[in-house]
Amino acid sequence: MLNLTYEFKAIPATEQVQLIEHTLTVCRKVWNFALRERKDWSNSRKCQINSCSLESEYIIPADAPYPNYAQQCKSLTKAKAEFPELTTVNAQALQQVLKRLEAAFVDMKRKGMGFPRFKNRYRMRSFVYPQLGRGQLLKGNQIKLPQLGWLKYIKSREIPEGFVVKQARIVRKASGYFVMMMLECDVSVPDVMLHGHPVGIDLGLDKFLATSDGLVIDRPRFLNSLHRKLKLLQRRLRNKQKGSNNRHKLNRKIARLHQRISDTRKDWHFKLAHKLCDGAGMIFVEDIDFRVWAKGMFGKHTLDAGFGQFINILRWVCWKLGLYFAKVNKDYTSQVCPQCDAHTGKKKLSERIHACPECGYTTHRDVAAAQIVRNRGLSGVGGILDNKENACGDNLTGTGDSLVKSSRSRKKGGEASQKSAS
């Protein structure tokens, strides 16, 4: 089963905008009520049996079950008789809100995420229709949604043949409303085979990335280009009265500026990922936890570069184009010579040239690290291929030792070209 998500800019009518905002408001109330119910139940169990809290006490029966997803769905059905406002919104959309809250509590325990927070009118920005019904759902540049009816959108690309729209999510952003269609196709996608030219990638803050082929990309300053304007708007925001219309308008202007920065960064990441995949067959990157980078002294520059988003985009582009993608060990990539595997020692950050004292190999420091990443990836691939039988014979192009030999010959050719150029 293959699932894809396509995002389109929606063009809702005035009545549809009002219905979308009303749905977001009701979903926000359901989220806050369900979260408060869970917090009250937990707080009622914190106090010891033989003592009471000096501040406050939550009186909940001892036999009351924990308000999990199933219990809250039953309560939601009963609450519709008391609160008619709940009947004006799609029932499955409200159930999905409770399911998201359940997932938030599960992620808090398993993944160490933060405690779920209450949402104001700015934080609840989307809702989902898990089922769209039967019949014709797409007609030109329109999609049929429950309660909303036929919703127009900018058809920036065609729906792939064989895919069916299973779900739809309405998202409110600073630049307008978007519809995200979840597509499904009943096909099995095989794993990507090992083939083609291997490329190693080294990421950094001085240079955004360097490849084993000698390509060096400077780190763009997405936030710095608009930081002065953003700083001015945020300075004006602190003088606005909370809850006023002027503060709301200024918040929307700041949000549009943030989205402009985010969209520019994401577009650049996609274009760079396609550029790296052109002419490559295998791509290897370092296995780095960028959350650690974001907590350091250069956290602002790390978040501005968006390394984690770029790696996810690069993995997706490799899968889409049929390229092999893998992560390798990141340790000591700048302290080993890619030519003779000699340990050259730790380098200072100011040293941007790799010069091996053993073999005399000289190149850019980041390029040498990318070549180490490539070599480690090829060694891992070689170990995988050695355990497989080759039905077509040995030493064929793209199998086993031929990959390592081709990489070595390519490396020697690069050294000869560097020597001739020098």
C-alpha positions in Angstrom: 0.0 0.0 0.0 1.4 3.3 -1.1 0.3 6.6 0.6 1.0 10.1 -0.6 -0.1 13.6 0.6 -0.6 16.4 -1.8 -1.1 20.0 -0.6 -3.1 22.5 -2.6 -4.0 26.2 -1.9 -7.8 26.3 -1.3 -10.1 29.0 -2.5 -13.1 28.8 -0.2 -16.2 30.9 -0.6 -17.3 33.3 2.2 -19.8 30.8 3.6 -17.1 28.1 3.6 -14.6 30.3 5.4 -17.2 30.9 8.1 -17.9 27.2 8.4 -14.1 26.4 8.5 -13.6 28.9 11.3 -16.6 27.6 13.2 -15.3 24.0 12.9 -11.9 25.1 14.2 -13.5 26.8 17.2 -15.6 23.8 18.1 -12.6 21.5 17.7 -10.5 23.8 20.0 -13.3 23.6 22.7 -13.4 19.8 22.5 -9.6 19.6 22.8 -9.4 21.9 25.8 -12.3 20.2 27.6 -10.8 16.7 27.0 -7.4 17.8 28.1 -8.8 19.4 31.3 -10.7 16.2 32.0 -7.5 14.2 31.8 -5.6 16.6 34.0 -8.3 16.7 36.6 -8.3 12.9 36.8 -4.5 12.8 37.2 -4.5 15.5 39.8 -7.1 13.7 41.9 -4.7 10.8 42.2 -1.7 12.7 43.2 -2.8 13.4 46.9 -2.1 10.7 49.4 -5.0 8.7 50.9 -4.5 9.9 54.5 -4.0 13.6 53.8 -5.5 16.5 51.7 -3.8 19.2 49.7 -3.5 22.6 51.3 -4.2 24.4 48.1 -7.0 22.6 46.3 -8.5 19.1 46.1 -10.0 17.4 43.0 -13.0 15.4 44.1 -13.4 12.6 41.6 -14.8 9.1 42.6 -12.2 6.5 43.2 -13.9 4.1 40.8 -14.0 6.6 37.9 -12.1 5.2 34.9 -9.3 7.1 33.2 -10.8 9.3 30.4 -9.0 7.7 27.5 -10.0 7.9 23.9 -12.8 5.4 24.1 -14.3 6.9 27.2 -14.2 10.4 25.8 -15.8 9.4 22.5 -18.7 8.0 24.5 -18.9 11.2 26.5 -18.8 13.2 23.3 -21.9 11.4 22.0 -23.8 12.1 25.2 -22.7 15.7 25.3 -24.4 16.5 21.9 -27.8 16.3 23.6 -26.7 19.0 26.2 -24.6 21.1 23.8 -26.3 21.5 20.4 -23.2 23.3 19.1 -21.4 20.0 18.8 -24.0 18.7 16.3 -23.1 21.5 13.8 -19.6 20.0 13.2 -18.8 16.7 11.5 -18.8 13.9 14.1 -15.7 12.2 12.7 -13.7 15.5 12.7 -14.4 15.8 16.5 -13.3 12.2 17.0 -10.1 12.9 15.2 -9.4 15.7 17.7 -9.7 13.2 20.6 -7.5 10.8 18.7 -4.8 13.5 18.3 -5.0 14.2 22.0 -4.5 10.4 22.7 -1.5 10.4 20.4 0.0 13.4 22.2 -0.2 11.6 25.5 1.4 8.4 24.0 4.2 10.5 22.5 4.8 12.1 25.8 5.5 8.8 27.5 7.2 6.9 24.7 9.1 9.7 22.9 9.7 12.0 25.8 7.6 14.8 24.3 6.2 17.7 26.3 2.9 17.7 28.1 -0.1 18.6 25.8 -1.1 22.3 26.1 -4.3 24.1 25.9 -5.0 25.8 22.6 -6.2 29.3 22.0 -7.7 30.5 18.7 -4.3 30.7 17.1 -3.0 27.3 18.0 -5.9 25.1 16.6 -5.1 25.4 12.9 -6.4 22.2 11.2 -9.0 19.5 11.3 -9.3 16.3 9.2 -12.1 14.4 7.5 -11.1 10.7 7.9 -13.7 9.5 5.4 -15.0 11.4 2.4 -17.9 9.1 1.4 -18.6 7.5 -1.9 -19.2 8.8 -5.4 -17.4 11.5 -7.3 -15.0 13.4 -5.0 -12.9 15.3 -7.6 -14.3 17.5 -10.4 -11.8 19.7 -12.2 -10.2 21.9 -9.6 -12.8 21.1 -6.9 -13.1 18.5 -4.1 -16.3 17.4 -2.4 -15.9 17.6 1.4 -18.5 16.8 4.2 -20.6 19.9 5.2 -18.3 22.2 3.1 -19.5 20.9 -0.2 -17.5 21.5 -3.4 -14.3 23.4 -2.4 -12.2 25.1 -5.0 -8.4 24.8 -5.0 -5.5 25.8 -7.2 -4.7 22.6 -9.1 -0.9 23.0 -9.2 -0.4 19.3 -10.2 -2.5 16.4 -11.3 -3.5 13.5 -9.1 -1.4 10.5 -10.1 -3.2 7.8 -12.0 -4.3 4.9 -9.9 -4.5 6.9 -6.6 -7.7 7.5 -4.7 -8.4 10.3 -2.2 -9.0 8.7 1.2 -8.8 11.6 3.6 -8.6 15.4 3.5 -7.2 17.9 6.0 -8.1 21.6 6.0 -5.2 23.7 7.3 -5.2 27.4 8.1 -1.9 29.2 7.5 -0.9 32.8 7.5 -1.3 33.0 3.7 -4.7 31.4 3.6 -6.3 28.0 3.7 -4.9 24.8 2.3 -6.3 21.4 1.6 -4.1 18.3 2.1 -5.3 15.2 0.3 -4.2 11.9 1.5 -3.9 9.6 -1.5 -3.8 5.8 -1.5 -2.8 3.3 -4.2 -2.9 -0.5 -3.7 0.6 -1.3 -5.0 3.7 -2.8 -3.4 6.9 -0.7 -3.9 10.1 -2.8 -3.9 13.2 -1.7 -2.1 15.7 0.4 -4.0 18.5 -1.7 -5.5 22.1 -0.7 -5.2 23.3 0.9 -8.4 25.0 3.9 -9.9 27.5 6.5 -8.7 27.9 6.8 -4.9 27.9 10.3 -3.3 28.8 11.1 0.2 27.5 14.3 1.9 29.0 16.2 4.8 26.9 18.9 6.5 28.2 21.9 8.4 27.7 25.5 9.5 30.6 27.1 7.6 29.4 25.4 4.4 25.9 24.0 4.2 27.2 20.8 2.6 30.1 19.3 0.7 29.9 16.3 -1.6 32.5 13.6 -2.2 32.7 14.9 -5.9 34.0 18.3 -4.8 30.8 20.3 -4.8 30.6 22.8 -2.0 27.4 24.7 -1.2 27.4 27.9 0.9 24.9 28.1 3.8 22.1 30.5 2.9 20.9 33.0 5.5 17.1 32.7 5.2 16.4 34.4 8.5 19.1 37.0 8.3 17.7 38.4 5.0 14.5 39.4 6.7 15.6 39.6 10.3 15.6 43.4 10.4 12.0 43.6 9.3 11.0 40.8 11.6 12.7 42.5 14.6 10.9 45.8 13.8 7.5 44.2 13.7 8.1 42.2 17.0 9.3 45.5 18.7 6.0 47.1 17.7 4.0 44.1 19.0 5.1 44.5 22.6 3.3 47.9 22.7 0.0 46.6 21.5 -2.7 45.8 24.0 -3.5 42.1 24.3 -6.7 41.1 22.7 -7.0 44.2 20.5 -7.6 44.2 16.8 -4.3 46.0 16.1 -2.4 43.3 17.9 -4.2 40.6 16.0 -3.4 42.3 12.6 0.2 42.7 13.6 0.4 39.0 14.6 -0.9 38.0 11.2 1.7 40.2 9.5 4.5 38.5 11.6 3.1 35.1 10.8 3.1 35.8 7.1 6.7 36.9 7.3 7.6 33.7 9.1 5.8 31.6 6.5 7.7 33.4 3.8 11.0 32.5 5.4 9.8 28.9 5.9 8.6 28.5 2.3 11.8 30.0 0.9 13.9 27.5 2.9 11.8 24.5 1.9 11.9 25.5 -1.7 15.7 25.8 -1.6 16.0 22.4 0.1 13.9 20.7 -2.6 15.9 22.2 -5.4 19.2 21.3 -3.8 18.0 17.7 -3.2 17.1 17.3 -6.8 20.5 18.8 -7.9 22.3 16.3 -5.7 20.3 13.3 -7.0 21.0 14.1 -10.6 23.6 11.7 -11.9 23.9 9.8 -8.6 22.8 6.3 -7.7 23.6 6.0 -4.0 23.7 8.8 -1.5 25.2 8.5 2.0 24.9 11.1 4.8 26.0 11.3 8.4 23.8 10.0 11.1 23.5 13.2 13.2 21.0 14.2 15.9 20.5 17.8 14.9 18.5 18.5 18.1 21.9 18.5 19.9 23.2 21.1 17.4 20.1 23.3 18.0 20.8 23.5 21.7 24.4 24.7 21.3 25.9 28.1 20.9 25.0 28.1 17.2 21.5 27.0 17.7 20.0 29.9 15.9 22.1 29.3 12.8 21.3 25.6 12.9 17.6 26.1 13.0 17.9 28.7 10.2 19.7 26.2 8.0 17.1 23.5 8.6 19.4 20.4 8.4 16.8 18.0 9.7 14.2 19.1 7.2 16.7 18.9 4.4 17.7 15.3 5.3 14.0 14.3 5.3 13.5 15.9 1.9 16.6 14.3 0.5 15.4 10.9 1.7 12.0 11.5 0.0 13.6 12.7 -3.3 15.9 9.6 -3.3 12.9 7.3 -2.8 10.9 9.1 -5.5 13.8 8.9 -8.1 14.8 5.3 -7.2 18.1 6.2 -5.5 19.7 4.3 -2.6 19.8 6.3 0.6 21.6 5.4 3.8 23.1 7.0 7.0 26.6 6.1 8.2 28.6 6.7 11.4 29.5 10.3 11.9 32.4 9.9 14.3 35.9 11.1 13.3 35.0 11.9 9.7 37.3 15.0 9.8 40.2 13.2 11.4 40.8 10.4 8.8 42.4 10.7 5.4 40.1 9.4 2.7 43.1 8.4 0.6 45.2 6.2 2.9 42.9 5.9 6.0 45.5 7.4 8.2 44.5 9.2 11.4 45.5 12.9 10.9 44.4 14.1 14.3 41.8 16.6 15.4 41.6 19.8 13.4 40.7 23.3 14.6 37.6 24.9 13.1 39.8 27.5 11.5 41.6 24.8 9.5 39.6 24.4 6.3 42.2 22.4 4.3 42.9 18.7 4.7 46.5 17.9 4.2 47.6 14.3 5.0 51.1 14.0 6.4 51.3 10.4 5.3 50.3 10.4 1.6 50.2 14.1 0.9 46.6 14.1 -0.2 45.2 17.7 -0.1 41.7 18.9 -0.5 39.0 20.9 1.2 38.2 19.7 4.7 34.5 19.2 4.1 35.1 17.4 0.8 37.5 15.0 2.6 34.9 14.3 5.3 32.3 13.7 2.5 34.7 11.2 0.9 35.0 9.4 4.3 31.2 9.2 4.5 31.1 7.8 1.0 33.8 5.2 1.8 32.0 4.1 4.9 28.7 3.8 3.0 30.4 1.7 0.3 32.0 -0.6 2.9 28.5 -1.2 4.5 27.0 -1.8 1.1 29.8 -4.2 0.2 29.1 -6.2 3.4 25.5 -6.5 2.4 26.2 -7.6 -1.1 28.8 -10.2 0.0 26.0 -12.1 1.8 23.9 -12.3 -1.3 24.2 -14.6 -4.3 24.6 -13.1 -7.7 22.7 -15.0 -10.2 24.3 -13.2 -13.2 27.9 -13.8 -12.2 30.6 -11.9 -10.3 32.2 -8.6 -10.8 29.3 -7.1 -12.7 28.7 -3.4 -12.9 26.9 -2.2 -9.7 27.5 -5.3 -7.6 29.9 -6.2 -4.9 33.5 -5.3 -5.4 32.9 -3.4 -8.6 31.3 -0.6 -6.6 34.3 -0.3 -4.5 36.7 -0.6 -7.5 34.7 2.0 -9.4 34.8 4.4 -6.5 38.6 3.9 -6.1 39.2 4.5 -9.8 37.0 7.5 -9.7 39.0 8.7 -6.6 42.3 8.2 -8.4 41.0 10.0 -11.4 40.0 12.9 -9.2 43.5 12.9 -7.6 45.2 13.0 -11.1 43.0 15.9 -12.2 43.9 17.8 -9.0 47.6 17.2 -9.5 47.5 18.2 -13.1 45.5 21.4 -12.1 48.1 22.2 -9.4 
